[in-house]
Amino acid sequence: MVAGCQTAQQAADRQKVTRHEPKLVQKADGLFYVAGQDKPHTGKHTAWYSNGEMAWQGHIKEGKRHGEYSQWHAVKDLLHVKGQYKDGKRDGDWGQWYFNGQQEMTSTYSNGQVSNTVYYS
């Protein structure tokens, strides 16, 4: 490969998450806290890749993931994963997409346990 020539996916694969708002830490009790705080976090949590693209966005309730969660590929603002959390566990339908936008799979969860997964080709 000639230096400087790369696919968009190769460029995306090298992106790192460099910014979190707010900056959360997961403590030994398994709950998420804003760094330096003693009370479990409640509110939105967002992260960005080093190229400025949004990496993921979700909600935290009393220190546990709760509500809609979305994650994107690092380039082209393409959805990668989308689903729901309930009291810190995956719940309901979750989808996952390839870098080209085609759906890779769907899974159904109840209380964190997967009950069905369908793969697409």
MMTF fields as JSON, N, C-alpha, C and O atoms, coordinates in Angstrom:
{
  "mmtfVersion": "1.0.0",
  "mmtfProducer": "UNKNOWN",
  "numBonds": 483,
  "numAtoms": 484,
  "numGroups": 121,
  "numChains": 1,
  "numModels": 1,
  "chainsPerModel": [1],
  "groupsPerChain": [121],
  "chainIdList": ["A"],
  "bondAtomList": [4, 2, 8, 6, 12, 10, 16, 14, 20, 18, 24, 22, 28, 26, 32, 30, 36, 34, 40, 38, 44, 42, 48, 46, 52, 50, 56, 54, 60, 58, 64, 62, 68, 66, 72, 70, 76, 74, 80, 78, 84, 82, 88, 86, 92, 90, 96, 94, 100, 98, 104, 102, 108, 106, 112, 110, 116, 114, 120, 118, 124, 122, 128, 126, 132, 130, 136, 134, 140, 138, 144, 142, 148, 146, 152, 150, 156, 154, 160, 158, 164, 162, 168, 166, 172, 170, 176, 174, 180, 178, 184, 182, 188, 186, 192, 190, 196, 194, 200, 198, 204, 202, 208, 206, 212, 210, 216, 214, 220, 218, 224, 222, 228, 226, 232, 230, 236, 234, 240, 238, 244, 242, 248, 246, 252, 250, 256, 254, 260, 258, 264, 262, 268, 266, 272, 270, 276, 274, 280, 278, 284, 282, 288, 286, 292, 290, 296, 294, 300, 298, 304, 302, 308, 306, 312, 310, 316, 314, 320, 318, 324, 322, 328, 326, 332, 330, 336, 334, 340, 338, 344, 342, 348, 346, 352, 350, 356, 354, 360, 358, 364, 362, 368, 366, 372, 370, 376, 374, 380, 378, 384, 382, 388, 386, 392, 390, 396, 394, 400, 398, 404, 402, 408, 406, 412, 410, 416, 414, 420, 418, 424, 422, 428, 426, 432, 430, 436, 434, 440, 438, 444, 442, 448, 446, 452, 450, 456, 454, 460, 458, 464, 462, 468, 466, 472, 470, 476, 474, 480, 478],
  "bondOrderList": [1, 1, 1, 1, 1, 1, 1, 1, 1, 1, 1, 1, 1, 1, 1, 1, 1, 1, 1, 1, 1, 1, 1, 1, 1, 1, 1, 1, 1, 1, 1, 1, 1, 1, 1, 1, 1, 1, 1, 1, 1, 1, 1, 1, 1, 1, 1, 1, 1, 1, 1, 1, 1, 1, 1, 1, 1, 1, 1, 1, 1, 1, 1, 1, 1, 1, 1, 1, 1, 1, 1, 1, 1, 1, 1, 1, 1, 1, 1, 1, 1, 1, 1, 1, 1, 1, 1, 1, 1, 1, 1, 1, 1, 1, 1, 1, 1, 1, 1, 1, 1, 1, 1, 1, 1, 1, 1, 1, 1, 1, 1, 1, 1, 1, 1, 1, 1, 1, 1, 1],
  "groupList": [{"groupName": "MET", "atomNameList": ["N", "CA", "C", "O"], "elementList": ["N", "C", "C", "O"], "formalChargeList": [0, 0, 0, 0], "bondAtomList": [1, 0, 2, 1, 3, 2], "bondOrderList": [1, 1, 2], "singleLetterCode": "M", "chemCompType": "L-PEPTIDE LINKING"}, {"groupName": "VAL", "atomNameList": ["N", "CA", "C", "O"], "elementList": ["N", "C", "C", "O"], "formalChargeList": [0, 0, 0, 0], "bondAtomList": [1, 0, 2, 1, 3, 2], "bondOrderList": [1, 1, 2], "singleLetterCode": "V", "chemCompType": "L-PEPTIDE LINKING"}, {"groupName": "ALA", "atomNameList": ["N", "CA", "C", "O"], "elementList": ["N", "C", "C", "O"], "formalChargeList": [0, 0, 0, 0], "bondAtomList": [1, 0, 2, 1, 3, 2], "bondOrderList": [1, 1, 2], "singleLetterCode": "A", "chemCompType": "L-PEPTIDE LINKING"}, {"groupName": "GLY", "atomNameList": ["N", "CA", "C", "O"], "elementList": ["N", "C", "C", "O"], "formalChargeList": [0, 0, 0, 0], "bondAtomList": [1, 0, 2, 1, 3, 2], "bondOrderList": [1, 1, 2], "singleLetterCode": "G", "chemCompType": "PEPTIDE LINKING"}, {"groupName": "CYS", "atomNameList": ["N", "CA", "C", "O"], "elementList": ["N", "C", "C", "O"], "formalChargeList": [0, 0, 0, 0], "bondAtomList": [1, 0, 2, 1, 3, 2], "bondOrderList": [1, 1, 2], "singleLetterCode": "C", "chemCompType": "L-PEPTIDE LINKING"}, {"groupName": "GLN", "atomNameList": ["N", "CA", "C", "O"], "elementList": ["N", "C", "C", "O"], "formalChargeList": [0, 0, 0, 0], "bondAtomList": [1, 0, 2, 1, 3, 2], "bondOrderList": [1, 1, 2], "singleLetterCode": "Q", "chemCompType": "L-PEPTIDE LINKING"}, {"groupName": "THR", "atomNameList": ["N", "CA", "C", "O"], "elementList": ["N", "C", "C", "O"], "formalChargeList": [0, 0, 0, 0], "bondAtomList": [1, 0, 2, 1, 3, 2], "bondOrderList": [1, 1, 2], "singleLetterCode": "T", "chemCompType": "L-PEPTIDE LINKING"}, {"groupName": "ASP", "atomNameList": ["N", "CA", "C", "O"], "elementList": ["N", "C", "C", "O"], "formalChargeList": [0, 0, 0, 0], "bondAtomList": [1, 0, 2, 1, 3, 2], "bondOrderList": [1, 1, 2], "singleLetterCode": "D", "chemCompType": "L-PEPTIDE LINKING"}, {"groupName": "ARG", "atomNameList": ["N", "CA", "C", "O"], "elementList": ["N", "C", "C", "O"], "formalChargeList": [0, 0, 0, 0], "bondAtomList": [1, 0, 2, 1, 3, 2], "bondOrderList": [1, 1, 2], "singleLetterCode": "R", "chemCompType": "L-PEPTIDE LINKING"}, {"groupName": "LYS", "atomNameList": ["N", "CA", "C", "O"], "elementList": ["N", "C", "C", "O"], "formalChargeList": [0, 0, 0, 0], "bondAtomList": [1, 0, 2, 1, 3, 2], "bondOrderList": [1, 1, 2], "singleLetterCode": "K", "chemCompType": "L-PEPTIDE LINKING"}, {"groupName": "HIS", "atomNameList": ["N", "CA", "C", "O"], "elementList": ["N", "C", "C", "O"], "formalChargeList": [0, 0, 0, 0], "bondAtomList": [1, 0, 2, 1, 3, 2], "bondOrderList": [1, 1, 2], "singleLetterCode": "H", "chemCompType": "L-PEPTIDE LINKING"}, {"groupName": "GLU", "atomNameList": ["N", "CA", "C", "O"], "elementList": ["N", "C", "C", "O"], "formalChargeList": [0, 0, 0, 0], "bondAtomList": [1, 0, 2, 1, 3, 2], "bondOrderList": [1, 1, 2], "singleLetterCode": "E", "chemCompType": "L-PEPTIDE LINKING"}, {"groupName": "PRO", "atomNameList": ["N", "CA", "C", "O"], "elementList": ["N", "C", "C", "O"], "formalChargeList": [0, 0, 0, 0], "bondAtomList": [1, 0, 2, 1, 3, 2], "bondOrderList": [1, 1, 2], "singleLetterCode": "P", "chemCompType": "L-PEPTIDE LINKING"}, {"groupName": "LEU", "atomNameList": ["N", "CA", "C", "O"], "elementList": ["N", "C", "C", "O"], "formalChargeList": [0, 0, 0, 0], "bondAtomList": [1, 0, 2, 1, 3, 2], "bondOrderList": [1, 1, 2], "singleLetterCode": "L", "chemCompType": "L-PEPTIDE LINKING"}, {"groupName": "PHE", "atomNameList": ["N", "CA", "C", "O"], "elementList": ["N", "C", "C", "O"], "formalChargeList": [0, 0, 0, 0], "bondAtomList": [1, 0, 2, 1, 3, 2], "bondOrderList": [1, 1, 2], "singleLetterCode": "F", "chemCompType": "L-PEPTIDE LINKING"}, {"groupName": "TYR", "atomNameList": ["N", "CA", "C", "O"], "elementList": ["N", "C", "C", "O"], "formalChargeList": [0, 0, 0, 0], "bondAtomList": [1, 0, 2, 1, 3, 2], "bondOrderList": [1, 1, 2], "singleLetterCode": "Y", "chemCompType": "L-PEPTIDE LINKING"}, {"groupName": "TRP", "atomNameList": ["N", "CA", "C", "O"], "elementList": ["N", "C", "C", "O"], "formalChargeList": [0, 0, 0, 0], "bondAtomList": [1, 0, 2, 1, 3, 2], "bondOrderList": [1, 1, 2], "singleLetterCode": "W", "chemCompType": "L-PEPTIDE LINKING"}, {"groupName": "SER", "atomNameList": ["N", "CA", "C", "O"], "elementList": ["N", "C", "C", "O"], "formalChargeList": [0, 0, 0, 0], "bondAtomList": [1, 0, 2, 1, 3, 2], "bondOrderList": [1, 1, 2], "singleLetterCode": "S", "chemCompType": "L-PEPTIDE LINKING"}, {"groupName": "ASN", "atomNameList": ["N", "CA", "C", "O"], "elementList": ["N", "C", "C", "O"], "formalChargeList": [0, 0, 0, 0], "bondAtomList": [1, 0, 2, 1, 3, 2], "bondOrderList": [1, 1, 2], "singleLetterCode": "N", "chemCompType": "L-PEPTIDE LINKING"}, {"groupName": "ILE", "atomNameList": ["N", "CA", "C", "O"], "elementList": ["N", "C", "C", "O"], "formalChargeList": [0, 0, 0, 0], "bondAtomList": [1, 0, 2, 1, 3, 2], "bondOrderList": [1, 1, 2], "singleLetterCode": "I", "chemCompType": "L-PEPTIDE LINKING"}],
  "groupTypeList": [0, 1, 2, 3, 4, 5, 6, 2, 5, 5, 2, 2, 7, 8, 5, 9, 1, 6, 8, 10, 11, 12, 9, 13, 1, 5, 9, 2, 7, 3, 13, 14, 15, 1, 2, 3, 5, 7, 9, 12, 10, 6, 3, 9, 10, 6, 2, 16, 15, 17, 18, 3, 11, 0, 2, 16, 5, 3, 10, 19, 9, 11, 3, 9, 8, 10, 3, 11, 15, 17, 5, 16, 10, 2, 1, 9, 7, 13, 13, 10, 1, 9, 3, 5, 15, 9, 7, 3, 9, 8, 7, 3, 7, 16, 3, 5, 16, 15, 14, 18, 3, 5, 5, 11, 0, 6, 17, 6, 15, 17, 18, 3, 5, 1, 17, 18, 6, 1, 15, 15, 17],
  "groupIdList": [1, 2, 3, 4, 5, 6, 7, 8, 9, 10, 11, 12, 13, 14, 15, 16, 17, 18, 19, 20, 21, 22, 23, 24, 25, 26, 27, 28, 29, 30, 31, 32, 33, 34, 35, 36, 37, 38, 39, 40, 41, 42, 43, 44, 45, 46, 47, 48, 49, 50, 51, 52, 53, 54, 55, 56, 57, 58, 59, 60, 61, 62, 63, 64, 65, 66, 67, 68, 69, 70, 71, 72, 73, 74, 75, 76, 77, 78, 79, 80, 81, 82, 83, 84, 85, 86, 87, 88, 89, 90, 91, 92, 93, 94, 95, 96, 97, 98, 99, 100, 101, 102, 103, 104, 105, 106, 107, 108, 109, 110, 111, 112, 113, 114, 115, 116, 117, 118, 119, 120, 121],
  "secStructList": [7, 7, 6, 6, 7, 7, 7, 2, 2, 2, 2, 2, 2, 6, 7, 7, 3, 3, 3, 3, 3, 1, 7, 3, 3, 3, 7, 6, 6, 1, 7, 3, 3, 3, 6, 6, 7, 1, 1, 5, 7, 7, 3, 3, 3, 3, 3, 3, 3, 6, 6, 1, 7, 3, 3, 3, 3, 3, 3, 3, 3, 6, 6, 3, 3, 7, 3, 3, 3, 3, 3, 3, 7, 1, 1, 6, 6, 7, 3, 3, 3, 3, 3, 3, 3, 3, 6, 6, 3, 3, 3, 3, 3, 3, 3, 3, 3, 7, 6, 6, 1, 7, 3, 3, 3, 3, 3, 3, 3, 3, 6, 6, 3, 3, 3, 3, 3, 3, 3, 7, 7],
  "xCoordList": [0.843, 0.0, 0.896, 1.89, 0.562, 1.315, 1.001, -0.155, 2.009, 1.799, 0.765, 0.816, -0.163, -1.19, -2.453, -3.481, -2.415, -3.591, -4.224, -3.575, -5.473, -6.177, -7.668, -8.139, -8.403, -9.846, -10.401, -9.724, -11.628, -12.277, -12.413, -12.286, -12.671, -12.802, -11.477, -11.464, -10.36, -9.052, -8.766, -8.245, -9.103, -8.908, -9.78, -9.338, -11.006, -11.925, -11.441, -11.564, -10.889, -10.429, -9.322, -9.125, -8.605, -7.509, -7.964, -7.176, -9.188, -9.669, -9.833, -10.264, -9.49, -9.626, -10.628, -10.754, -11.334, -12.222, -11.342, -10.575, -11.457, -10.574, -11.314, -10.683, -12.641, -13.379, -14.681, -15.408, -14.958, -16.185, -16.839, -16.15, -18.144, -18.876, -20.102, -20.97, -20.202, -19.113, -18.116, -18.389, -16.967, -15.966, -16.446, -16.536, -16.754, -17.285, -16.245, -15.369, -16.357, -15.551, -16.513, -17.532, -16.174, -16.974, -16.252, -15.125, -16.908, -16.289, -16.514, -17.204, -15.924, -15.985, -17.42, -17.679, -18.35, -19.752, -20.45, -21.629, -19.726, -20.281, -21.045, -21.514, -21.18, -21.934, -21.013, -19.815, -21.598, -20.855, -21.018, -22.116, -19.889, -19.84, -19.109, -18.208, -19.495, -18.692, -17.389, -17.405, -16.261, -14.954, -14.929, -15.277, -14.516, -14.411, -15.69, -15.698, -16.763, -18.049, -18.317, -17.803, -19.123, -19.465, -20.863, -21.219, -21.664, -23.038, -23.09, -22.544, -23.747, -23.862, -24.484, -25.377, -23.989, -24.416, -25.82, -26.202, -26.577, -27.836, -27.769, -27.538, -27.971, -27.949, -27.347, -27.055, -27.169, -26.637, -25.129, -24.449, -24.621, -23.184, -22.861, -23.465, -21.907, -21.535, -20.024, -19.288, -19.565, -18.127, -17.866, -18.727, -16.65, -16.256, -14.924, -14.058, -14.782, -13.508, -12.542, -12.946, -11.272, -10.243, -10.465, -9.953, -11.221, -11.506, -12.715, -13.11, -13.31, -14.441, -15.803, -16.817, -15.849, -17.126, -17.616, -16.814, -18.944, -19.508, -19.271, -19.488, -18.828, -18.567, -19.796, -20.228, -20.358, -21.579, -22.313, -21.769, -23.572, -24.386, -25.39, -26.012, -25.529, -26.468, -26.864, -26.435, -27.675, -28.159, -27.795, -27.733, -27.559, -27.223, -28.275, -28.608, -28.795, -29.765, -29.269, -29.137, -28.997, -28.499, -27.299, -27.184, -26.405, -25.16, -25.225, -24.198, -26.416, -26.569, -27.011, -27.764, -26.536, -27.024, -28.527, -29.008, -29.259, -30.716, -31.264, -31.004, -32.011, -32.582, -31.819, -31.026, -32.074, -31.501, -29.987, -29.434, -29.335, -27.887, -27.609, -28.178, -26.736, -26.33, -24.821, -24.208, -24.236, -22.791, -22.609, -23.312, -21.646, -21.414, -20.02, -19.097, -19.885, -18.562, -17.837, -18.482, -16.514, -15.721, -15.712, -15.335, -16.109, -16.102, -17.469, -18.095, -17.916, -19.142, -20.41, -21.499, -20.322, -21.49, -22.473, -23.683, -21.961, -22.801, -23.059, -22.142, -24.316, -24.701, -24.026, -23.969, -23.518, -22.885, -23.74, -23.981, -24.201, -24.995, -26.094, -25.871, -27.287, -28.375, -29.251, -29.59, -29.616, -30.482, -30.89, -30.691, -31.463, -31.96, -31.318, -31.044, -31.09, -30.692, -31.82, -32.532, -31.974, -32.921, -32.194, -31.802, -32.021, -31.318, -29.964, -29.603, -29.209, -27.851, -27.724, -26.611, -28.842, -28.804, -29.461, -30.415, -28.937, -29.555, -30.984, -31.273, -31.878, -33.283, -33.93, -33.69, -34.736, -35.426, -34.543, -33.586, -34.887, -34.182, -32.927, -32.94, -31.849, -30.572, -30.193, -30.391, -29.651, -29.196, -27.728, -27.194, -27.091, -25.685, -25.519, -26.07, -24.738, -24.568, -23.097, -22.235, -22.827, -21.485, -21.118, -21.973, -19.846, -19.332, -20.003, -20.108, -20.459, -21.106, -22.588, -23.273, -23.091, -24.476, -25.435, -26.589, -24.994, -25.86, -25.971, -25.005, -27.169, -27.372, -26.61, -26.664, -25.901, -25.119, -25.94, -25.939, -26.651, -27.403, -28.418, -28.324, -29.394, -30.303, -30.366, -30.299, -30.495, -30.626, -31.735, -31.958, -32.426, -33.466, -32.998, -32.564, -33.091, -32.644, -33.798, -34.724, -33.726, -34.626, -33.784, -33.173, -33.759, -33.003, -31.541, -30.958, -30.953, -29.544, -29.237, -28.088, -30.236, -30.032, -30.547, -31.673, -29.726, -30.138, -31.062, -30.764, -32.192, -33.138, -33.184, -33.629, -32.724, -32.767, -31.767, -31.645, -31.051, -30.14, -30.324, -30.378, -30.422, -30.531, -29.354, -29.126, -28.595, -27.461, -27.878, -28.621, -27.392, -27.691, -26.414, -25.317, -26.562, -25.372, -25.41, -24.494],
  "yCoordList": [-1.165, 0.0, 1.238, 1.285, 2.203, 3.452, 4.281, 4.358, 4.898, 5.733, 6.803, 7.446, 6.986, 8.005, 7.467, 8.144, 6.291, 5.681, 4.733, 3.804, 4.969, 4.106, 4.239, 5.246, 3.224, 3.298, 4.097, 4.292, 4.551, 5.28, 4.385, 4.855, 3.094, 2.186, 2.021, 1.974, 1.929, 1.818, 3.059, 2.954, 4.221, 5.462, 5.457, 5.872, 4.991, 4.949, 3.984, 4.257, 2.854, 1.845, 2.363, 1.819, 3.39, 3.936, 5.053, 5.512, 5.492, 6.578, 6.083, 4.954, 6.925, 6.622, 7.589, 8.731, 7.127, 8.018, 8.882, 8.37, 10.2, 11.114, 12.099, 12.81, 12.149, 13.127, 12.507, 11.864, 12.713, 12.235, 13.417, 14.229, 13.518, 14.536, 13.891, 13.409, 13.865, 14.173, 13.016, 11.927, 13.262, 12.203, 11.306, 11.731, 10.053, 9.112, 8.069, 7.727, 7.574, 6.447, 5.395, 5.72, 4.129, 3.042, 2.527, 2.038, 2.64, 2.252, 0.77, 0.08, 0.291, -1.121, -1.622, -2.815, -0.725, -1.133, -1.323, -1.674, -1.092, -1.266, -0.073, -0.1, 0.98, 2.163, 3.214, 3.249, 4.078, 5.167, 6.454, 6.807, 7.143, 8.404, 9.43, 9.081, 10.692, 11.756, 11.776, 11.711, 11.864, 11.862, 12.882, 14.047, 12.439, 13.311, 13.447, 14.158, 12.792, 12.887, 11.595, 10.53, 11.713, 10.55, 10.016, 8.946, 10.747, 10.338, 9.732, 10.316, 8.551, 7.966, 8.96, 9.732, 8.919, 9.87, 9.558, 8.396, 10.615, 10.544, 11.609, 12.781, 11.209, 12.161, 11.553, 10.358, 12.394, 11.954, 11.755, 12.419, 10.826, 10.599, 10.51, 9.721, 11.319, 11.379, 11.282, 11.785, 10.625, 10.511, 10.808, 10.586, 11.322, 11.68, 11.042, 10.852, 10.712, 10.229, 11.399, 12.561, 11.082, 12.115, 12.967, 14.084, 12.466, 13.255, 14.175, 14.856, 14.206, 15.078, 14.443, 15.028, 13.252, 12.56, 11.98, 11.556, 11.966, 11.39, 9.882, 9.216, 9.347, 7.913, 7.188, 6.182, 7.697, 7.116, 8.127, 9.152, 7.802, 8.634, 7.724, 6.862, 7.935, 7.142, 7.886, 9.016, 7.247, 7.846, 6.941, 5.717, 7.588, 6.908, 7.332, 8.512, 6.367, 6.666, 6.025, 4.805, 6.864, 6.405, 5.466, 4.453, 5.833, 5.104, 3.933, 3.314, 3.608, 2.476, 2.977, 3.945, 2.309, 2.646, 2.398, 1.364, 3.363, 3.248, 4.101, 5.303, 3.492, 4.219, 3.944, 3.007, 4.778, 4.57, 4.738, 5.623, 3.862, 3.911, 3.811, 2.961, 4.676, 4.641, 4.784, 5.547, 4.036, 4.111, 4.227, 3.575, 5.073, 5.317, 4.881, 4.832, 4.56, 4.351, 5.698, 6.746, 5.677, 6.904, 7.832, 8.997, 7.356, 8.183, 8.078, 7.018, 9.162, 9.205, 9.206, 9.087, 9.336, 9.426, 8.279, 8.499, 7.071, 5.897, 5.161, 4.917, 4.814, 4.081, 2.714, 2.017, 2.341, 1.032, 0.128, -1.027, 0.64, -0.136, 0.757, 1.94, 0.184, 0.944, -0.014, -1.101, 0.415, -0.402, 0.337, 1.545, -0.405, 0.142, -0.588, -1.787, 0.17, -0.41, -0.183, 0.819, -1.117, -0.965, -1.386, -2.544, -0.449, -0.711, -1.376, -2.303, -0.891, -1.358, -2.596, -3.065, -3.136, -4.353, -4.099, -3.329, -4.758, -4.636, -5.159, -6.144, -4.461, -4.829, -4.492, -3.416, -5.382, -5.127, -5.43, -6.2, -4.805, -5.068, -4.214, -3.015, -4.852, -4.196, -4.477, -5.586, -3.48, -3.649, -3.293, -2.49, -3.905, -3.604, -3.54, -4.368, -2.528, -2.28, -2.275, -1.868, -2.737, -2.689, -1.254, -0.368, -1.04, 0.272, 0.788, 2.0, -0.115, 0.31, 0.636, 0.96, 0.554, 0.891, -0.282, -0.137, -1.444, -2.618, -3.223, -3.241, -3.719, -4.301, -5.613, -6.471, -5.751, -6.954, -7.967, -9.156, -7.485, -8.389, -7.638, -6.424, -8.385, -7.875, -8.917, -10.12, -8.439, -9.325, -8.799, -7.591, -9.712, -9.344, -9.753, -10.885, -8.814, -9.033, -8.845, -8.073, -9.557, -9.358, -9.463, -10.498, -8.393, -8.366, -8.767, -9.454, -8.329, -8.579, -9.901, -10.153, -10.751, -12.06, -12.041, -11.611, -12.505, -12.541, -13.738, -14.852, -13.492, -14.574, -14.949, -16.041, -14.045, -14.311, -13.41, -12.229, -13.97, -13.184, -13.614, -14.805, -12.625, -12.875, -12.184, -10.993, -12.939, -12.391, -12.178, -12.979, -11.088, -10.772, -10.888, -10.665, -11.236, -11.336, -10.284, -10.21],
  "zCoordList": [0.0, 0.0, 0.0, 0.725, -0.78, -0.855, 0.383, 0.799, 0.969, 2.152, 1.844, 0.796, 2.756, 2.577, 1.928, 1.956, 1.352, 0.735, 1.747, 2.227, 2.063, 2.989, 2.757, 2.229, 3.151, 3.027, 4.199, 5.208, 4.054, 5.145, 6.367, 7.498, 6.146, 7.274, 8.007, 9.237, 7.283, 7.937, 8.775, 9.885, 8.252, 9.012, 10.261, 11.332, 10.128, 11.265, 12.331, 13.525, 11.903, 12.852, 13.768, 14.854, 13.36, 14.164, 15.101, 15.928, 14.995, 15.847, 17.285, 17.52, 18.219, 19.641, 20.257, 19.815, 21.276, 22.02, 22.907, 23.723, 22.743, 23.464, 24.366, 25.148, 24.269, 25.075, 25.571, 24.815, 26.846, 27.489, 28.193, 28.81, 28.107, 28.869, 29.493, 28.765, 30.804, 31.726, 31.773, 31.268, 32.381, 32.545, 33.679, 34.83, 33.331, 34.31, 34.686, 33.891, 35.906, 36.365, 36.902, 37.512, 36.664, 37.209, 38.442, 38.355, 39.588, 40.852, 41.138, 40.387, 42.231, 42.605, 42.775, 42.62, 43.09, 43.242, 41.9, 41.859, 40.794, 39.459, 38.927, 37.789, 39.73, 39.32, 38.711, 38.993, 37.864, 37.231, 38.039, 38.468, 38.233, 38.968, 38.115, 37.352, 38.245, 37.648, 38.434, 39.663, 37.734, 38.389, 39.525, 39.331, 40.706, 41.862, 42.675, 43.68, 42.276, 42.987, 43.768, 43.427, 44.811, 45.628, 45.366, 45.861, 44.591, 44.297, 42.892, 41.957, 42.721, 41.382, 40.399, 40.749, 39.167, 38.129, 37.619, 37.476, 37.349, 36.619, 35.545, 35.843, 34.287, 33.181, 31.931, 31.875, 30.94, 29.655, 29.755, 30.538, 28.946, 28.826, 27.346, 26.619, 26.897, 25.483, 25.364, 26.213, 24.294, 24.026, 22.558, 21.706, 22.266, 20.906, 20.558, 21.412, 19.267, 18.732, 18.563, 18.604, 18.376, 18.208, 16.964, 16.891, 15.981, 14.777, 14.951, 14.004, 16.153, 16.434, 16.226, 16.605, 15.629, 15.421, 16.752, 17.584, 16.945, 18.156, 18.158, 17.145, 19.291, 19.433, 19.976, 19.411, 21.07, 21.618, 22.465, 22.876, 22.711, 23.587, 24.282, 23.66, 25.569, 26.343, 27.599, 27.834, 28.391, 29.629, 30.801, 30.684, 31.922, 33.168, 34.191, 34.295, 34.942, 36.001, 37.287, 37.379, 38.276, 39.574, 39.411, 40.099, 38.477, 38.279, 37.319, 37.039, 36.801, 35.879, 34.513, 34.413, 33.451, 32.115, 32.087, 32.552, 31.534, 31.525, 30.389, 30.333, 29.495, 28.368, 27.085, 27.002, 26.09, 24.76, 24.753, 25.407, 23.996, 23.811, 22.319, 21.634, 21.815, 20.407, 20.319, 21.064, 19.396, 19.134, 17.629, 16.858, 17.209, 15.795, 15.385, 16.199, 14.077, 13.493, 13.511, 13.526, 13.509, 13.69, 12.483, 12.614, 11.332, 10.128, 9.46, 9.47, 8.894, 8.111, 8.954, 8.391, 10.273, 11.131, 10.89, 10.832, 10.751, 10.521, 11.829, 12.614, 12.048, 13.24, 13.266, 12.253, 14.435, 14.612, 15.498, 15.148, 16.644, 17.592, 18.15, 18.406, 18.337, 18.959, 19.748, 19.281, 20.968, 21.8, 23.059, 23.181, 23.99, 25.248, 26.43, 26.373, 27.493, 28.773, 29.767, 29.699, 30.685, 31.784, 33.055, 33.202, 33.96, 35.225, 35.02, 35.744, 34.015, 33.782, 32.917, 32.676, 32.442, 31.626, 30.273, 30.168, 29.24, 27.915, 27.994, 28.673, 27.269, 27.305, 25.971, 25.424, 25.448, 24.187, 22.986, 23.071, 21.868, 20.611, 20.477, 20.755, 20.048, 19.774, 18.331, 17.835, 17.664, 16.289, 16.162, 16.927, 15.183, 14.891, 13.38, 12.655, 12.892, 11.478, 11.093, 11.872, 9.869, 9.301, 8.94, 8.918, 8.661, 8.269, 6.995, 6.804, 6.119, 4.87, 5.055, 4.085, 6.293, 6.584, 6.545, 6.947, 6.072, 6.039, 7.433, 8.196, 7.753, 9.068, 9.199, 8.318, 10.311, 10.595, 11.38, 11.063, 12.422, 13.28, 14.126, 14.304, 14.646, 15.662, 16.773, 16.521, 17.99, 19.145, 20.035, 20.121, 20.696, 21.646, 23.037, 23.253, 23.976, 25.349, 26.325, 26.074, 27.431, 28.554, 29.818, 30.085, 30.585, 31.837, 31.637, 32.476, 30.513, 30.244, 29.573, 29.21, 29.4, 28.782, 27.347, 27.096, 26.406, 25.007, 24.79, 25.221, 24.115, 23.849, 22.376, 22.023, 21.513, 20.079, 19.369, 19.694, 18.398, 17.567, 16.121, 15.815, 15.234, 13.8, 13.135, 13.346, 12.32, 11.574, 10.125, 9.558, 9.53, 8.14, 7.322, 7.834, 6.06, 5.204, 4.119, 3.299]
}
